[in-house]
Amino acid sequence: MSNPVVHFEVVGKDAKALQSFYSDAFGWRMEPSTPTYAMAMPGGDARIDGGVGVAMDGGAGHVTFYIEVGDLDAMLAKIESLGGRTALGPTDVPGGPSIAMFTDPEGHLVGLLKAGTTDPEPH
C-alpha cells in the first residue's frame, strides 16, 4: 500500500492574508480552528483537506502541494491579480502532466497540475 497525500498545510507570517488568498483564488471554504489557523476545505469527491495558518516558529513558513486546475494560463492570471507571481509557466513534463508553479503573496512555491493529466512524480 502506498502513502497517499491526505493533508496539506500552508503556514506563514499572516494567517488571515493567506486564508483570504487561497479562498479567493480557488473557492476553498476556510473553517477557523484557532485564531491563527483554519481548516481548508476544497470540496469535491477527490479532495484533500488541509490547513492554513501561522508558522509555529514565527518564520517564513512552508507549503507543499499541487492543485489541479482546468486551465493553467487562466489560473496563473487570476493568481497574479490576487498578488501571487508566476514562477514557472505552463510546462508539459515529458511522459507526465502539464504543470505550472507560482508563489503566493508571501513567496511560498506552489504547483498547479492541469486536470486530465497524470499525477506528478514525487521529487
C-alpha positions as CSV (number, residue, x, y, z in Angstrom):
1,M,0.0,0.0,0.0
2,S,1.3,3.5,-0.8
3,N,1.2,6.5,1.4
4,P,-1.3,8.9,-0.3
5,V,-1.3,12.6,0.4
6,V,-4.1,13.2,2.8
7,H,-3.4,16.8,4.0
8,F,-1.7,19.9,3.0
9,E,-0.5,22.9,5.0
10,V,0.3,26.5,4.2
11,V,1.8,28.4,7.1
12,G,3.5,31.8,7.1
13,K,3.5,35.2,8.9
14,D,0.0,36.4,8.1
15,A,-2.7,33.7,8.5
16,K,-5.7,35.9,7.5
17,A,-4.0,37.1,4.3
18,L,-3.0,33.6,3.3
19,Q,-6.5,32.3,4.1
20,S,-8.1,35.0,2.0
21,F,-5.7,34.4,-0.9
22,Y,-6.5,30.7,-1.1
23,S,-10.2,31.1,-0.5
24,D,-10.4,33.8,-3.2
25,A,-8.2,32.1,-5.8
26,F,-9.7,28.6,-5.5
27,G,-13.0,29.0,-3.8
28,W,-11.9,27.0,-0.8
29,R,-14.0,27.2,2.4
30,M,-12.0,28.2,5.5
31,E,-13.2,27.0,8.9
32,P,-11.2,28.7,11.7
33,S,-9.9,26.2,14.3
34,T,-7.8,28.7,16.3
35,P,-7.3,32.4,16.0
36,T,-4.2,31.7,13.8
37,Y,-5.2,28.6,11.9
38,A,-8.1,27.5,9.7
39,M,-9.0,24.1,8.2
40,A,-9.2,24.5,4.4
41,M,-12.0,22.6,2.7
42,P,-11.6,22.5,-1.1
43,G,-14.8,20.5,-1.6
44,G,-15.5,17.8,-4.2
45,D,-15.2,14.0,-4.1
46,A,-11.5,13.6,-4.5
47,R,-10.5,16.5,-2.2
48,I,-7.6,16.6,0.2
49,D,-8.3,18.9,3.1
50,G,-5.6,20.9,4.7
51,G,-4.7,23.8,7.0
52,V,-3.7,27.4,6.5
53,G,-2.2,29.5,9.3
54,V,0.7,31.0,11.2
55,A,4.1,29.2,11.2
56,M,4.7,27.8,14.7
57,D,8.3,29.1,14.7
58,G,7.3,32.5,13.5
59,G,9.4,32.2,10.5
60,A,8.6,32.5,6.8
61,G,6.7,29.2,6.8
62,H,6.3,26.4,4.3
63,V,4.0,24.9,1.8
64,T,3.9,21.7,-0.2
65,F,1.2,20.6,-2.6
66,Y,-0.1,20.7,-6.2
67,I,-3.5,22.0,-7.1
68,E,-5.5,20.6,-10.0
69,V,-7.0,23.2,-12.3
70,G,-8.7,23.2,-15.7
71,D,-6.7,26.0,-17.3
72,L,-3.1,26.7,-16.2
73,D,-2.9,30.1,-18.0
74,A,-6.2,31.4,-16.7
75,M,-5.4,30.4,-13.1
76,L,-1.9,32.0,-13.3
77,A,-3.6,35.2,-14.5
78,K,-6.0,35.1,-11.6
79,I,-3.2,34.3,-9.1
80,E,-1.2,37.3,-10.3
81,S,-4.3,39.5,-10.0
82,L,-4.5,38.5,-6.3
83,G,-0.9,39.3,-5.5
84,G,0.8,36.0,-6.4
85,R,3.5,35.6,-9.1
86,T,4.2,33.0,-11.8
87,A,7.4,31.0,-11.0
88,L,7.1,28.6,-13.9
89,G,4.7,29.0,-16.8
90,P,2.7,26.1,-18.2
91,T,5.1,23.2,-18.9
92,D,4.5,19.7,-20.3
93,V,6.6,17.3,-18.3
94,P,7.8,14.6,-20.8
95,G,5.7,11.5,-20.2
96,G,3.9,13.3,-17.4
97,P,1.5,16.1,-16.5
98,S,1.1,19.6,-17.6
99,I,2.2,21.8,-14.7
100,A,2.9,25.4,-13.7
101,M,4.3,26.9,-10.5
102,F,3.5,30.1,-8.6
103,T,4.4,31.9,-5.5
104,D,1.7,33.2,-3.1
105,P,1.9,36.7,-1.6
106,E,4.4,35.5,1.0
107,G,6.7,33.7,-1.5
108,H,5.6,30.1,-0.9
109,L,6.2,28.0,-4.0
110,V,3.1,26.0,-5.1
111,G,2.4,23.7,-8.0
112,L,-0.6,23.6,-10.4
113,L,-1.5,20.5,-12.3
114,K,-3.8,20.6,-15.4
115,A,-6.9,18.5,-14.9
116,G,-6.9,15.4,-17.0
117,T,-3.1,14.9,-17.0
118,T,-1.3,12.3,-14.9
119,D,-0.2,12.9,-11.3
120,P,3.3,14.5,-10.9
121,E,6.1,12.1,-9.9
122,P,7.5,12.6,-6.4
123,H,10.7,14.6,-6.1
